[in-house]
Amino acid sequence: MKWLLGGLVVVVVLVLALVGVSYLALKRPDIPYADLAAVYESPASRYVDLPDGVRMHYRIEGRAAEAPTLLLIHGFSASLHTWEPWVERLGDAYRIISLDLPGHGLTSAPDGYAASIEAFRDEVHAFTQAIGLEHFALAGSSMGGNVSWEYALAYPEQVGALILVDASGWEETRASLAQDPPVFKLLRDPNIGPILRDLDNTAPIRQGLQASFANAALVDDAMVRRYADLARAPGHRDILLQMTIGFRARNYATAERLAPLAGTPVLILHGDEDRLVPLEHGQQFHAAIAGSQIVIFPNTGHIPQEERQDESAAAVRAFLSPLHAAITTPTPTMCALPGGRC
């Protein structure tokens, strides 16, 4: 009996040692912002320091300051890079401003930053105040769509038009949650998520991205590498984990909450094969917001601005064309230091 017990102890020790070695082998350190900027900045990159210590990375592209403005908010774990197809296709008619939310892209946040949809909404407002942006069309993808409709409710005087791209915000149903990729379910587990946070997440990121497209072949190594690299910016993994574990703790959309948006021009874009935010939710936004328009893209997943680049940009152009006066800010004060602090 003693030898059996001793052998069991040895096996347990060996297993724990193997787990420990594997964890250390898969653990990935932060990547300094300077190193990430060297790869992922563009000539249009700018930074502005906000009052709460956030240093926000953004780009101003397209037409000059007097043009109608389109402000773009990316989704969870993404970055302003997701909007590059729209910048290319709409920049001839609009001044396009895209930004990275805290915990995303090249935007840095102070230690202990408390992330939430409302916090992101308020960061976007602080950003518009910092750069003197008064009137604009606001577009948000996925979680960024949730931030965008919350922003339009809070600051309706600024938002001349609202575009919701596969936007989140409605309470999830059991059926829609069952379709989530396994990696999202693991990360949402409060016991498993913190363990996975610091590991090499390249494979799960690839899986999650492939689930975001109807055509998984659109996910290439460069895309996966960008998501994986930017997630390793200092502090980003803590913020992403906060949002992942607390994804159900939000002020959900309801018909009553959204009713004030009836006076705002609203365009809803949604992929019919979205496995992350089901088409049903896009249809709920359309039903709840009187006067809204909806465009459903066939054979399209969660990110139509990337998967249906021409069609989605054309839908935005057609929607915004008669609204230019409402989304133009006269001669705003913009940060003039690309790659530097304002």
N, C-alpha and C positions, 0 to 999 in steps of 0.2 A: 504494500500500500504506500509506504514512504517513497519507494522509487517511482511509483506512478504519479504521486503528488509532486515529487521533484521534477519529473519529466514534464508535467503540465506547466509548472512554473517556468521552466526553461522555454517551452513553446510560447507562452504568453509574453515573456521578455523578448524573445526573438521577433514575434509579431509586432510588438510595440516599437522595437528598434527599427524594423523594416518600415513601419508606418512613419516613424520620425524621419528616417533617411529619405523616404519618398516625398514627404512634405517639404523638407529642406531643398530637395532637388527641384521641386516644382514651384517653390516660392520665388516670386519676382519682386525686385525692389522698385521703388518709385523711379521715374525718369524725370530729371530736372526740366523745368520749364524752358530753359535756354536751349536744351537739346531738342525738345519737341518743337520749339519755335523755328529752329533751323530747318526743320523738315516740313512743317505744316503751316507756317505763315505764308502769306502771299504779298505781293506788292501793295495790295489794298488794305492790309492788316493795320489796325489802329487799336489803341488801348485807352481806357478812361478809368480813373480811380473814383469809386463811388463812396459815399459817406460812411458806409458800414465796413469798409475795408476790402470789399470786392474789387479786384482789378479786372475789368471786363474787356475781353477781346471782341472786336467787331470789324466789319468791312463796310465801306461805302462804295458802291459800284454803279455803273450805268450812267444815266444822264446827270447833268449838273444840278446844283442846289435848288433851282427854281422849278424843277420837274416834279410831278406827283410822286409821292414817296410810298414805297412798299416795305414794311418792316416784317422780317421773317424770324420765327421762333421754331427751332428744331425740337425733335422729340427726345425721349429718354435714351441716354447713353450715346446719342448722336452728337453732331456738331454742326456748325454753319456750313460745312462742306456739302451737306445734303441738298442745299439750295443752289449749288452751282449750275445745274441745268436751267433753272429759272432765270438766274442772273444772265446767262448766255442768251436766252430767248426773249427776255423782257427788258433787258438793259437799254434797248434803243428808245424805249418810251418812258421808263421810270427810273427814279433814283432808288436803288435797292440797298437797304441796310439789313445786314444779317449779323447775328451775335451768338456768342457762346454763353449759355447759362452757367451759373456756378456748378462746379463738379463736372463740367463738360468742356471739351475742346481745350483752348488755351486760356480760359478764364480761371483766375485763382481766387480762392476765398479764404478768409481767416480761419485759424484753428477753432474747432467747435461750432462751425457754421450749422445752423439748424435749417435743413432743407424741407421745403413743402411747396405745393402748388402756389399757395398764397405768398410765400417768401419769394418765389421766382417772379410772380406777378409784380411784387413791389420792387424787385431788382430792375425789371424792365421799365417801370415807371421812373425809378431813380436815374436810369440810363437816359430816357427821353428828356428828363429835366437837365441832365448834365450836358447834353449835346444840343439843347435848344430845339427839340423836335416837338411841334405842337399838333399837327394834323397829319394823319397817315392812314393807309390801309394796313391792316394787321392780319398776317397769315401765320397759322401755327399747325405743325404736324404732330399727330399723336399726343403725347404729353404736352407738347408745345401748343397744341390746339386747346387743351384744357386751360393752360396758362392764358391763352389768347381770349377765350370767351369770358374767363374771370376778369381779365383786364378790361374788356369792353363793358362789362357790368359796372366795374369800379370807376372807370374813367371814360364815360361815353362821349364827353366833349372832345376827346382826342381822336377817336376812332371813326373815320369816315366810311369805312367798309371793313368787313370781317370775313376772312376765308378760313374755313375749318377743313383741314386735310386729314382724313381718317382720325378725327379728334377723339380723345378719350374724355371721360367725365361722368358717364352714366354708370350706375352700379352694375357690377358684373353679375351675370347669371351663372348658374352651375354649368349650363351647356357651353357657354363661351369659355369659361375657365378650363373646362376639360380639354379644349383644343390648344391650350398653351404649350409651347415646347417644354420638355422636361427640365431644361436648364433654368427656366424662369421659376418653375415650381421649387426647385432646390434652393435657388437664391432667396426666395421668399420665406424659406424656413428659418426662423430666428436662431435655431441651433446650428444648422448647416451653413447658412449664408455667411456668417462671420469667418468660418473656416475656409470657405472657398474664396473669400475676398482677395487674399494676397497670393493666390496660386496662379499658375499660367492658365489663363482662361481663353487661350486662342481657339481651342476646339469648341467650347461652348459658345463663344462669340460667333464662330462660323455657323454653328447650328441655329442660333437665334436669328442671324441675318438671313439665312436660307429660308427660314420660316416666315420672314417678312416680305418675301417676293413670291409671286406666283411662278415666275421663271427663276428658279434657284441658280441657274447658270450665270445670272448677272452678278452674283457674289464672287469677286475675284480675290486673289491674295492681297492686293494692295488695299482693298476695302477692309478686309479683316485685320490687316496690320494696323491701319489707321485707327480703327476702333480699339484694338488692344493697346496700342501705344498711348493714345490719349486718355484711356481709362487709368493709366499708371502715372499720370501727373500727380504731384503731391496733393494729398487731400481728396482726390477725386473718388477713390474707391470707398471712402467713408460716406461721402454724400450719395453715391450711387446705391450703396447698401441701405442707407436711410430710406431712400425713395422706394427701393425694392421691397423691403420688409414692411414699410408703412403704406403700401400702395392702396390698401382698402380704407385707410384713415384719411378721408378727404370729404369735402363738402360737395356731395354729388349733384349732378345736373337734375333738375326737375322742370316740368313745364312751368311751374310757378316762378322758379328762379330765373328762367330764361325769357319769360314774357317781356321784360323791358327791352329786349333786343329787337322787338318787332319794328322799332323805328330806325334800325340800322340795316343798310344793305348787307345781306349775308349770303355767301356762297359756300355750299358744302360739297366737298369732293371726297369720293370714297371708292376704294377698290372692291369689286364684288367677291374677291377671294381672300379678303383680309382675315387672317387667322388670329391676329392679336387684338384688334378692335373690330368686332363683327359689323357687317353692313347694317344690321338692325340698329346699331347705335347711331350711325349716320342718318338713318331714316327717322330716328327719334328726334334728333336735332331739327330735321326738316319739319317734322310735325309740330314741334314745340315753338319754333320761331316763325311767327306769322310773316309771310312775304318772302321767306328765304327761297333760294334756288338750290337745287341739288343736281350734281352730275355724277353718275356711277360709271366707272370704267370697267369694261369686261376683261376677264382674264388678268386681273391686276390684284396685287397684294396690298401691303400696308403702307408702301412708300410710293405713291403714284408720281410724285415729283421726280423720282429717279427711274421708275419702271415705265411710266408713260410720259416721257419728258415733253414731247411735242404737244400731245393732246391736253395735258394738264396746263401747260403754259398758255395754250390757245384759249382754254376755258377761262383762265384768269384774265387774259387780255380782253376778251369779250365782256366779261363782267365789270371790269374796272373802267373801260373806255368812257362811259357816260358819267363817271364819278370824279373826274380829275380835280374839279374845284374843291371838293370836300377832303381831298387827301394831299393837298399841297401846303407846305409850310413856307411862308415867305422868309427868305434869306436867314436860315437858322445859323446859330453859332456852332460850328463843327470843330471837333478836335483836328488839328492840322499836323499831327505828329505821327505819321505812319511808323509802326514798329516801336513807338515810344509811349511815355506816359503823358496824359493830359493834366 
